[in-house]
Amino acid sequence: MQLHTRSWGEGDRVALLVHGIMADHRTWRRVGPALAGLGYRVLAVDLRGHGASGRGTYSPQLFADDLAETLPAGAELAIGHSLGGLTLSLAVDRLRPARAVYSDPAWHLAGPEDGFAVETFARFKFASRERVRQMNPRWEDADVDIELETLAAWDESTVLGLAPLTGRDLLPAAPVVPSLVQLADPSFLISAQRAAVLESRGFEVRSVAGAGHAIHRDDFDGFMASLDGWL
């Protein structure tokens, strides 16, 4: 599936941005322009079932196939957040960016044994402004507004495509390209033990102190600072 994309900048270097579940390209409202200011031409997708992209059957592999079909291979940089990190890791062998950044990637999805219920997750589509603000006290008002807009555009049945993977270890065996794993503090997706495994497999791992899961929205300055040497 060809995905809807948003672009910033006209630089010679290309950067790719892949959002997490429930979001779309608008989650990168500060990151896209910042990278463009560093000389990148930035391309951000809406994954299938999100934003202005099409609907259909959902699975991480299909999300990854869409990336490979839509985005150019050989970019200088690719960043994937949460589900976008998982999706990027499944497409990175085809996209072959010079560097990949996995921002609090969804490489471990909670299962029923962790108290996770797919139905509960899907119902977050109808979360109130108060609920979004309560869960994300550090967000700017613009990010709360965008979250409500992207929830309205999101097909909540995308969650069903992730259900078969809950409770499974999805950590990549090795980085395909030089790769940074950027973690929230604490991360509910990548434990300290899993972070140590990733380091042993050749990933660089950095945490952004005090940041929540959506690091780029919780602490934009910390997000950018943690990319030192990778941009």
C-alpha positions in Angstrom: 0.0 0.0 0.0 1.3 3.5 -0.9 1.2 5.5 2.3 0.3 9.2 2.8 3.4 11.2 3.5 4.3 14.6 4.8 7.6 16.3 4.0 9.7 19.1 5.4 12.8 20.7 3.9 14.7 20.4 0.6 18.1 19.2 1.8 20.4 16.8 0.0 20.1 14.2 2.9 16.9 12.3 3.5 15.5 11.4 6.9 12.5 9.1 7.4 10.1 9.3 10.3 7.7 6.5 11.3 5.1 7.1 14.0 3.6 4.9 16.7 0.2 3.4 17.0 -2.8 5.8 17.3 -0.6 8.6 15.9 0.3 9.8 12.4 2.8 12.2 10.8 1.5 15.0 13.0 3.3 13.6 16.0 6.5 14.8 14.4 5.4 18.5 14.3 8.7 19.6 16.0 11.1 16.9 14.8 10.4 17.3 11.1 11.2 21.0 11.0 14.2 20.6 13.3 15.7 18.0 11.0 14.9 20.1 8.0 16.8 22.9 9.7 19.8 20.6 9.8 19.8 20.1 6.0 17.5 17.1 5.7 14.6 16.4 3.4 12.3 14.8 5.8 9.6 12.3 4.9 7.0 11.2 7.5 4.4 8.5 6.7 1.0 7.7 8.0 0.9 4.0 8.6 -2.1 2.1 7.2 -5.1 2.6 9.4 -3.7 5.9 10.6 -4.1 9.5 9.4 -4.8 9.9 5.7 -3.5 6.4 4.6 -5.7 3.6 3.5 -7.4 0.9 5.7 -7.3 -2.8 5.3 -5.8 -5.9 6.9 -3.3 -5.1 9.7 -0.1 -6.8 10.8 3.5 -5.6 11.5 4.7 -7.3 8.4 2.1 -5.4 6.3 3.1 -2.2 8.0 6.7 -2.9 7.0 5.9 -3.9 3.4 4.1 -0.5 3.1 7.2 1.3 4.3 9.3 -0.5 1.7 6.8 0.3 -1.0 6.5 4.0 -0.1 9.8 5.3 1.1 13.1 5.6 -0.7 16.0 3.2 0.1 19.3 4.5 1.1 18.2 7.5 3.3 20.8 9.0 5.6 18.6 8.5 8.7 15.4 6.6 9.7 13.6 7.1 13.1 10.8 4.9 14.2 8.8 5.4 17.4 7.0 2.6 19.3 5.1 0.6 16.7 7.0 2.6 14.1 10.2 1.3 15.7 9.0 -2.3 15.3 7.9 -1.6 11.8 11.2 0.0 10.8 13.1 -3.0 12.2 11.1 -5.2 9.9 11.7 -3.1 6.9 15.3 -1.9 7.6 16.9 -4.6 5.5 15.0 -3.2 2.5 15.2 0.5 3.2 18.9 0.3 4.2 19.3 3.8 5.8 22.8 4.8 6.7 21.6 5.0 10.4 18.5 3.8 12.2 17.1 5.2 15.5 14.5 3.1 17.4 12.7 5.4 19.8 11.2 3.3 22.7 10.4 0.6 20.1 7.6 -1.9 20.6 9.8 -4.9 20.8 7.9 -6.4 23.7 4.1 -6.1 23.7 2.3 -6.8 26.9 0.0 -9.8 26.9 -3.0 -10.9 29.0 -0.6 -12.2 31.7 0.5 -8.5 32.1 -3.0 -7.3 32.4 -3.2 -6.1 28.8 -6.5 -6.3 27.0 -6.7 -5.5 23.3 -10.3 -4.2 23.7 -9.2 -1.8 26.4 -6.4 -0.4 24.2 -8.8 0.0 21.2 -11.2 2.0 23.4 -8.6 4.6 23.9 -9.7 6.0 20.6 -12.5 7.7 22.5 -10.3 9.1 25.3 -11.2 12.6 26.5 -8.9 15.6 26.5 -8.7 15.3 30.3 -7.5 11.6 30.0 -4.9 12.5 27.4 -3.6 15.4 29.5 -3.6 13.2 32.7 -1.5 10.6 30.9 0.9 13.1 29.4 1.4 16.0 31.8 4.5 17.3 30.1 3.0 17.7 26.6 2.4 21.1 25.1 -1.3 21.9 24.4 -0.6 21.5 20.7 0.4 17.9 21.2 -2.8 17.2 23.2 -4.8 18.8 20.3 -2.9 16.6 17.8 -3.4 13.5 19.9 -7.2 14.0 19.8 -7.2 14.6 16.1 -5.0 11.6 15.3 -7.2 9.4 17.6 -10.3 10.5 15.6 -8.5 9.5 12.3 -7.2 6.2 13.7 -8.7 2.8 12.8 -8.7 1.1 16.2 -8.8 -2.3 14.7 -5.1 -1.9 13.9 -4.7 -3.2 17.5 -6.1 -6.6 16.5 -3.2 -7.0 14.1 -0.8 -6.9 17.0 -2.6 -9.3 19.2 -0.8 -12.4 17.9 2.5 -10.8 19.0 1.6 -10.0 22.6 3.9 -11.5 25.2 6.6 -12.4 22.6 10.2 -11.4 22.5 10.6 -9.2 19.3 14.1 -8.0 19.9 16.1 -8.0 16.7 19.0 -10.5 16.6 21.4 -7.9 15.3 21.4 -4.4 13.9 21.2 -4.4 10.1 22.7 -0.9 9.9 24.3 1.2 12.7 21.5 1.6 15.2 20.6 3.6 18.2 17.9 2.5 20.7 16.5 5.5 22.5 14.6 4.7 25.6 12.1 6.4 27.9 12.9 6.6 31.6 11.7 4.1 32.6 10.6 2.3 29.5 7.6 0.0 29.8 8.6 -1.7 26.5 12.3 -2.3 26.9 13.4 -3.3 30.4 16.9 -2.9 31.7 17.5 -6.6 31.0 16.3 -6.3 27.4 18.4 -3.1 27.0 21.5 -5.1 28.1 20.6 -7.8 25.6 20.4 -5.2 22.8 23.8 -3.8 23.8 25.3 -7.3 23.7 23.9 -7.6 20.1 25.5 -4.5 18.9 22.9 -1.7 19.4 23.8 1.5 21.1 21.3 2.2 23.9 20.6 5.6 25.4 17.9 6.7 27.9 16.4 10.2 28.1 16.1 10.9 31.8 12.6 11.4 33.0 11.0 11.1 29.6 7.8 9.2 28.9 7.1 6.8 26.1 6.6 9.5 23.4 10.1 11.0 24.1 9.9 13.5 21.3 6.7 15.0 22.7 7.6 14.6 26.4 11.0 16.2 26.2 11.8 17.5 22.7 15.2 19.0 23.8 16.2 15.7 25.5 15.1 13.8 22.4 17.3 15.9 20.1 20.2 15.9 22.5 20.1 12.1 22.7 20.6 11.9 19.0 24.1 13.6 19.2 26.4 11.8 16.8 23.5 10.2 14.9 22.1 13.2 12.9 
